[in-house]
Amino acid sequence: MTWRRPLQVRELVPALAPTISILLALAAIRSIWRQMFAAMVTIPASIKVYPERAFNVSLYLFATFPIFLIALWSIWRSRHAITPLERWILSALVVLIPISIWTICKSGGGYNSLLFAYLAMTALFVARLDGIFGWLRSLSIQRSFVAAIAIALAILASFFLQFDQTVALLSVRHGDEKYDTAVALARHLDGVVVSPQDPTIVYRAKNYFGRSPFFELDTNAVNGNWPNELPMAILQELQQADRVIAVRSYVPTPVFENSLPAGDSIKFQFQN
């Protein structure tokens, strides 16, 4: 869009269309599906944010993704004008990096909150590959070889610097045979079976969709943080169950494990 002076109101209408459509959609959801609106807006807004974590999280984000710094350097040294694609990606970065940092700083925030920032940072690096390759070709053979090795190491470091988070991705995948085993096992269990940490297991096995501890803890947050005890609704579900399937994941849920009923309940553990 080309801006003229003085600015005309009719020129703003196309730019406001996306924002207006989102607001209208939220208004419709709030009027028709109040529970969905609560899950999308009200409950997430009630979770406490710890702004003092932002600085350390920002350092972590940039230090563990050196290819982004290479992409920024490539743009800075380029003699060519920024392309429309790069302009869009930079605009996305201005929005997604702060939002991702803000999200991980919320109570219970995890590394997956940084996903959108990492995607935009990766997109910028990919968009700058032609410029980076052109710079490599302009160097002498020796310097080009050293620079190529440095860039390759930066690519590897961007993945493996988060070793504790990424090593599992080399050997497991979501919904692998372990999940099918859990579903088959749940299907042959007698009595009331629940799997709160992954309700889809029992849903696929017995067509029963139970409560999730994560959603229940978010809904019943105390001063913006998870409560120290399970909410009564999911606690009653555990007490009424004959079998409980527990799923191990990177999200610690001690409040759930400590509330598992004793006696005849059997805990089947599967890595998620």
Secondary structure as GFF3:
##gff-version 3
##sequence-region A 1 272
A	DSSP	alpha_helix	9	32	.	.	.	ID=ss1
A	DSSP	alpha_helix	34	37	.	.	.	ID=ss2
A	DSSP	pi_helix	38	42	.	.	.	ID=ss3
A	DSSP	alpha_helix	43	46	.	.	.	ID=ss4
A	DSSP	three_ten_helix	51	53	.	.	.	ID=ss5
A	DSSP	alpha_helix	54	63	.	.	.	ID=ss6
A	DSSP	alpha_helix	66	77	.	.	.	ID=ss7
A	DSSP	alpha_helix	84	104	.	.	.	ID=ss8
A	DSSP	three_ten_helix	111	114	.	.	.	ID=ss9
A	DSSP	alpha_helix	115	127	.	.	.	ID=ss10
A	DSSP	alpha_helix	129	137	.	.	.	ID=ss11
A	DSSP	alpha_helix	141	160	.	.	.	ID=ss12
A	DSSP	alpha_helix	163	166	.	.	.	ID=ss13
A	DSSP	three_ten_helix	167	170	.	.	.	ID=ss14
A	DSSP	alpha_helix	177	187	.	.	.	ID=ss15
A	DSSP	beta_strand	193	194	.	.	.	ID=ss16
A	DSSP	alpha_helix	200	206	.	.	.	ID=ss17
A	DSSP	alpha_helix	213	219	.	.	.	ID=ss18
A	DSSP	alpha_helix	232	240	.	.	.	ID=ss19
A	DSSP	beta_strand	243	248	.	.	.	ID=ss20
A	DSSP	alpha_helix	254	257	.	.	.	ID=ss21
A	DSSP	beta_strand	267	271	.	.	.	ID=ss22
###
